């Protein structure tokens, strides 16, 4: 492009719609690039797995999943019903169940604590705001594994021995072997009642939805929480008196060196749960705070102008909008929490990785076991992200 | 209306009584909160401080300080570590100085104020000093103090010199960083040095963090670009990679690296050491997360930027490298630093596959004869907890500062 002239390739334009030579044709280049990329990727994966199979064959390690039906040969902490002659498959299922239980409980608790702390960080009370900040800053900068081990070895192991255990009335026994709390025993034949309770729950939700419909149509106060609670209590009370279910409170009793009754929160489980909840809560608190601050100032001012009290302003104006902003990020924290359940292996909590590791130690093939573990955690992640996405979609603004 | 008759806004008085009234007892509910929280806060902080200053038996840390820092590293080879530290200090000083200068110029060009108060500068020194204090505070001899002082001085000198580096040379900064880190590693392991299997403690923690960061950031950027590619096959393959590694727990992947990775290599291939295998897993894992962060940044760059770059006649590679990536990366600096922090914390997981990292050593020293069964685990874990905490806190504060300096989120 010398002397300011612009060269326009006229020759080709004159030749009509002739295509450029194939090595400069964008469409051809795209296809070639993609085919090359896919071939290279497939070749790499095939090379890796070819090595895997030939190595396993050379070492005489089986490549199928038949071992899943063999007897496990080990016992599982916290699962007294599992015997060593039960299959590995069952052991892995128990491990997965343990992981799911911690994940669900952890998600619920960390959401509660996280929202409270996040709101507290914005409190007008200096002391409350500072305490909440200290909570968040202290916890989110420590590796979760340090927390797990600290609670396991530092806190729970330092509790009194079982023969000197602390009793909290009749309802709890606190010792270094774990904490027993009062619980309910569900005996045989209580299934009809549990079904009735589930029906009551569905009915309560239905009533709440109906109240919201009425409220939308007529504007009369919906009082859905009151209505739903009354429905639930009424239905379960009737079912209880009619069916006479064998559900009784069970109190923990120390009998010599054994505790009977109650629910046993063993140290491995408790330390993992506490650490995961505190760690995730510190992140959720930060997300909640950021989301509340991200709600436009005009919204708070409009709420003030309408004469709402500060708690009403939070409940009806700020939080619903903040939740919309926070939902995807909080969902991410839930995923992190569910994956961090695998930290339990450090203290011997029997989640699926721990079970698989024990099985691998007993001579079962590690590659297949790890595939099962990965699939288990991937499935858990997938389920959580599907649920979060459903919530997320319902929260988003419907634009007209 | 004359100025005298207009009600002036109330002057903010520095009145402590007023402050207490506004911040602690503004409403009845607020007063209740204060009354509930004040004793709690006092008791908790008193007990924590009393533990740190009085009741903690720090002799476990004093006796084992070298163990915490380097693990089983041969003691007669420690000079190599100091040499490597000195090299790293020079490199980090250089990078810090250059980044600071660039950020300051960017801020000046955009008309943002860069003046910092004396208090700001002092507060910025807090975390690194605290980190040094929490390590050196337990030293029993004078040598570590002197050597640390020397290393810090080297870093400061190189940071001052870095500000005079002409603009044209600044793009070599990443290269200098990589070369510096490689040379530092060589000083430790090559020329009759110590193999990485013998590294432990804070040293191996730092090795995993820095090693995985240096490699996984460029790789992650490539995956992010692949995911935004216009070629569907490239997009799918990169997407599958990212989603797989983001969906799997790191510990499970580390187990795979530990137990299964050698099987993926040909039989006649030398089996990589456990340290290398763990590092590979950290790299694979972190690059997936980096890819996701950078993808967010790429999405934030407006279409107009691509179009403008095309209009200028830049090649696709140059469009990406000169126009889009700089803007995308600038937008995601907080996320990238956050990933570095989270990698630093995740390195603790190697204890589960039997590595002697800082956390593993914190557990193991309590099994020494003189400390066994006396509950020293609390002191030991509090010590390493503080080290992890201060380092992560420092990084996150510096990232916030950089964010403001670079004007992320404002145009």
Interface residues (C-beta under 8 A of the other chain):
Chain A: X30 X33 X34 X35 X37 X38 X41 X48 X49 X51 X52 X54 X55 X56 X58 X123 X124 X125 X126 X127 X128 X131 X137 X138 X141 X142 X143 X144 X145 X146 X149 X150 X153 X154 X157 X158 X339 X340 X341 X342 X343 X345 X346 X353 X357 X360 X366 X367 X370 X373 X374 X377 X378 X381 X382
Chain B: X23 X24 X26 X30 X33 X34 X37 X38 X40 X41 X230 X231 X232 X233 X234 X237 X244 X247 X248 X249 X250 X251 X252 X255 X256 X259 X260 X262 X263 X264 X265 X266 X267 X341 X345 X346 X348 X349 X351 X352 X359 X363 X375 X377 X378 X381 X384 X385 X388 X389 X392 X393 X396
